[in-house]
Amino acid sequence: MALVVPMTPRQASAQSISLIRDAEIEHIIRSWAKPIFEAAGLDDSSVRVFLVRDRGVNAFVAGGQNVFINTGLLTTVERPLQLMGVIAHETGHIAGGHLVRGDDAMRNASVQQILMTVLGVVAMVGGAGQAGMAVMASGSSMAMRDFMLYSRTQESAADQFAVTALTKLGKSARGLEEFLALLSGQEALLSRRQDPYVRSHPLGRERVAILESRVAESPFANTTDSPEDVQSLARIKAKLYAFLGEPADALLRYPESDQSLPARYARAIAYYRLPDLKKAIPLIDELIKERPTDPFFYELKGQMLFENGRMEESLAPYRRAVELAPREPLLAVGLGQSLVGDEVSTMHLDEAIAVLERANALDENNTAGWQLLAMAYGRQGRIGEASLASAERFLMTGNLRDARIQAMRAQNELSAGTPGHLRAQDLQAMIEQAMDNR
């Protein structure tokens, strides 16, 4: 089940946006986005892609090299090259420095505050259900919706970049052209009826005509999607419909008569969410038998078992998922969660600590990893390490008071000169500076 991180009263009083995390969806999108980022001369590791739980069709860039993609866009695009086209277009805004030049946005004194709210809450994904899409809430969506409005000139420049980058990669930019065609005619609608993409990315006939002309000139204009990419997009959609919608609706969308892999995947998730493990487990076991090296099927089985109190049984599939994809930190956090287990168990703490330390090294911004690591250390009586992990978590979520308390406690408990003690000192300095800047 999707995990909802509680909102603060301030956040609850505003209309909110939600960010989701899912190892498989992030893996697929990053595999498509990485070559595009590299074609733009960007360092792939410095560009972050976030998934926004919103049915509106939209994608935007904020805060420099941060790309936000709505789930509504993911379920609307009809083929992978359309999504790649949108990603290439948004990368064009980064490469062109359009965010810096957005005078309307920069004149709004609350922009930075809005951005920090969104990016700060990105770190708040935690707890159960990493495969099931951890969900977190953030305030200020009404302002966020309008704070980046691109000009027609910037839109055209981003289109041209998309064509150039995709051609360089031997791919067609016709997907971007098709995506814009899906939204054609919306500019005549009242703004409240338009998809947000149209509001922030003005279309215009001239822009579309220029794009069509450039696409037609590309030697790869008629390149089609690979079967692997087609199935990857189908799996993304199946997962979004099954996890974020009502299980009954997913079962109607993916009836028993549909025996495709994505449909069976969706039904396995829907049955698990009902919950009906008598139907869910055989379905996921069938998928594992067909694809024994797919880490995300094992991850889902581990989640099904863990969230139904079968912690020991969940360990084997989670371990296999991590073995197959050792550089996917969300999978490791899922395993770590099962290893930490209930509040009494100490059986797997050594393994949990090793797994979670590795996960945090791969993704230091996931507070679930730090929270679980603090729990594991604490149960072993390693108070200094537990305090240090807690300080990391509190700092990420903006809880500076508790972060400072834990950083100071870590310094008192850890031996001077050790890596942990030095890190605690660094954290305290960062916390003090953040407090001074408030």
N, C-alpha and C positions, 0 to 999 in steps of 0.2 A: 504494500500500500504506500502511496506517496506520503512522505513525511512533511508536515507543515511546521515550520519553525515559528513559534509564537511571536507576534508583533508587539512592539512597545506601544503604549497608549498613543504616542504621537503618530506612529505609523498607522495604527488602527483608525485614527481619526481622518486619515486621508485615503483617497482611492489609491490602491496599491498595485504594483506590478510584482510578478513572481518570477524568480529564476529557477530553473531546474537543472539537475545534473544527472547524467546517465552515462556510464562508461562506454556502452556500445555506440550510442548516438554521437557522443563526442569523438570517439575513435573514427567513425565513418566520415564525419564532417571534416575533421582535421586531415584525414587522408586526402580529401578533395581540395582542401584549402591550402595545405602546405606548399604544393608546387606553385600555386598562384602567388602566395606571399613571396616565395623565392624569386619568381619572375619579376616581381616589383622591386627586388633588391632589398627586401625586408628580412630581418632576422626572425625566422619562424617562431623561435622560442619567446620572442617579445610581443607577439601578437596574440591576444587572448580572444577566444570565441565563447560567448555566453548564449544560453538558450533561454528565451523569455516565454513563460507560459501565458500565452495570449492568443485568442482565436483570430485577431486581426492580422492581415497580411502585411508584414513589415520587416525591415532589416535596417540597421543604422550603425553608424560609428560614433563612439563617444570617448572622451578622455584620451585622445591620442590614438593608440593602437589597440582598441577594444571594439570588437565586432559583436553586435547583438542581433540574434535571429529569432523571430517569433515562431512558436510552434504552429501558428496558423499559416505561416508561409510554408513550413515543411509539409503540411498536409494538403496545401493547395497546389504546389508545383507538380507537374505531370510527369516530368522525367528529370534525371540527375543533371543533365546539362543546363536545365533552367536554373536549378539551385547553384550550380557552379558559376553561371552567368551573373547571378545576384552577388555571390561572394566576390567575384572578380570586380564587379562594379563598386562594391563597398571598399574593396582594397584600393581601387582607383581614388576614392576620396582620401584614404590615408596617404597614398603616394603623392597625391596632389596638394596635400596640406590644407584641404578644404575646411577641416574642423577649426584650424587656427584662424582661417580667414572668414569664418562665419560671423560677420559683424552683428547680426541680429542676436545670435546666441551669446556673444561675448559681452554685449551691452546689458544682458540680464544678470544682475548681481547674484542671483540664486543658482546660476548654472553649476558653479563648482560645488556648491552644497548638494545639489541634486545628484551630481555625478558621484560625489564621495559617498552619498547615501547608498546609491546603487552598487558601486564597486565595493564598499565596505561590507555590505550584506552578502556579497558573493562569498565571502569567507565563512558565512554562517551555515553553509550546508553541513549537516551532521546527522548522526544517529542512524537509525535503521533504514533499510530500503534503498541502498545506493543503486541497485539495479532497477528498483521500482521508481526511480526518479525522485530523489530528494528535492523538496520544494521549499523555497524560502521567500519571504515577503519583504517588500521594500516600499516605502512611501514615496510621495511626490510624483506619481505617475502622470497626473494632469499636466504638470509643468514639463516633465520629461518628454511628454508626447510632442510638444511643440518647440523644444529648445534647440533642435537642430533642423533648420529648414534650408535646404540647398537651393542655390540659384539654378536657372536653366543652363547657364554657361557651365557651372560646376557639374551638373548632371551629364551634359554632353561630353565633357572632358573625361568623366568617370566611365562613360560608355566606351569612348575611344580606347581608354586604357584596357578595359575588359576585352575588347576585340584583339588588341595587340598581345595581351598576356596569354589569352587562350590560344591564339594562333601560334605563338611561340611554343606552346605546350602540345601543339598538334590537335587541338580540340576546337569544336565549333562554338561560336558565340551566338548562334541562332537561338539557343536556349534563352538568352537574355531577351532577344527580340520577341520570342514566343511569350515569355513571362509578361512583358509590357503589354502584349496584345490581350492577355487575360484581363488586364486592368483597364483596357481602352474604354473610353466613354465615361469613366468615373469622374473626370474633372468637371463634367456638367452637373453632377449630382451635388446636393447640399453636403457641406463638409461632414456633418454627423453621419451621413450614409456612405461616405467614401472609406475605402480601406486606408489605414494610416500611411501606407507606402506612398499613396498618391498625394496625400497632404504634405509630406516632407520631401518627396521626390517628384516635382512637377514633370508631367509627361511632355505635352506639346507635340503637335504634328511634325514640326521641323526637326525636333530632336529625334523622333522615331524614324523619320525619313532618312536622316543622316546615318543613324545606326544601321538601318536596313541596307543602305548603300555600302557601308564598310563591311558588313557581314558577307554580302554577296561577292566582294572582292577576295575574300579569304580562300586559300586553296583547301581549307578544311571546313568550308561552310556546310557541307552536307554530311559531315562525320556524325555517326550515330552513337548512342550510349552503349557501353559494353553490357553484356548480360549480367556480369557481376555487380556493376553499378546499379542496374535496374532493380536487382533483388535487394541490394543494400537500401535503396530508397523505400522499397516496399516494406522492408523490415522496420525502418524508422517509423513509417506511417502506422504499421500494425501495432507497434509498441506505444505510440502516442495515443491512438484510439483506445487501446485496451487498458492503459494505465491511467490516463487522464479523464476518460469518459466513464459512463456507467457500464458495468460489465454486460448488462442485458443488451445495451446498444451495440457493443462490440460483437456479441454473439449474433446479432442480426446482420451486422455488416460483414461478418466472416462466418457464414453458415457452414454446417457440416458438409454440404455438397462441394465446398471449396477445399480441396485437399492440397493446395499450394503450401509451401513452407511458411510464408508469412502469415497465411490464414490460420494454420495450426498453431503458430507461435502466439498469435493474438488470442486464440481460444484458450490456450494454456494459461495465459496471463489472466484472462477474464474469469476462468473457473477458479484460479487461485484467489482472486480478489472477492469471490462471492461469499465465503470461501467454500470450495468443493475440491479438496485435494484428491479425492478418489477419481476425479476426472482430470485434474491438472497434472498430477505426477506422471501418469502413463503417457500423456501428451508430450511432456518435456523429455521423458525417457526415450520416447520414439525419435524425437529430434536429435538427442544426443547420440543415439545409435546410428542415425544417418550422417551426422557431422561430429564424429568423436574428437575432433581437434578444435571445435568452436568454443572458446572460453565463455561466451556470453550465455550459452545454454546452461552450462554448469553453474554460472553465477545465479541465473534465475532459479534453478533447482535449490541451490544453497539458500537463497532468500525465502523460497516457499517453506522450506523446512524450519529455518531459524524463526521466522515470524509466526510459526504455528507451534513453537515451544519444543521443537525437536533439534536442539542445539548440537548434540553429538553427531546426529545424522547429517547435519548441514556442513560439517567440517570437510568431509571427503570431496563433495562437489566444489566447495569454495577453494580448497587446496589445489584441485585440478585446474580451476579457472586461473589461479595465480601462476601455476606452473606453465600453462599455455600462453599467458600474457603477462610476463613478469614486470613489464614497464607500465602497466595500467594501475595507477595508485588507487582508484576507486574499488577495484577488485580486491586489492590487498586490505583496504579498510573494511570491506565486507567480511573477509576472512578474520581480520583482527577482532571484529565485533563478536563473531561466533566463538573465537578462542577465549576472549575475556569472559563470555558467558554470563551466568547469573552473578548476583552479588556475593555468593558464598564460594563459588568454585575457584580453586587456585591451580587446577590440574594442568592448564595449558599456558600459564602466564609467561614462561620463558619464550615459547614460540610466539605468543602474542606480541611481546615486546620487540622481538626481532622483526616480525612482519610489519608492525606499525612504524618502527623506526625507518624501515626501508620505504614505506608508503609516504611518510612525511618528508623524506629526502627527495622523493619524486614530485610531490605536490605539497609544499609547505603551507599552502593557503586553505587547506581543508581542515576546519576545526574539529570535525569528527575524529580525525586521526589523533590530534593532540589530546582531545578529551579521553578517548579510549586508552591512549598511552599513559596519561596521568592516572587513570584508574588502575591499570596494570602495575605501574610502579608503586602506587599507594598500597596495593594489596600485598606487595612484597616488602613493605616497610621502607622503601627507598624514597623517603620524604623529599629529599633535595631534588631528585629527578622528577618526581610527581609535581612539585611546585614549579619547576622550570617549564614543564609541558603545559601546566595550567596558565602560566604567565603568557606563553605563546598564544594560547587560545583566547584569553581575555583581551590581549592587545589587538588581535585580529577583529574581534567583535566590538571594539571601541570601549570596552569596560576598563578604563584606565586605572581607576581606583583599585580594583581587584588585581589587575595586572601588576601594579606596583607592589602590592602586598605580597603576591606570589614570587615576584622577582627578588624581593628583599629576603623572603624566607629561603629561597633557593641559595642565595649567597651565604646565608648563615649555616645552611646544612651541608653545602658542598665544599670540598677542600680547595683552598686558594690555589690559583694557577691551573686548575683542571679546565678542560674545554667547557664543561657545564658551568663552572663558576664564572669564566670569562664571558660566556654567552649571557648569563644572568646579569652581569654588569652592563653589557651592551644593551640588553632589553630595558634595564632601568633607565639608562641614559635616553633611549628613544622615548620611553614613557614620559619622563620628566619634560623632554622637549615638546612632546605632543600636548602635555598639560599646560605648558607655558604659552603655547600658541592658541589655546582655546579662548 
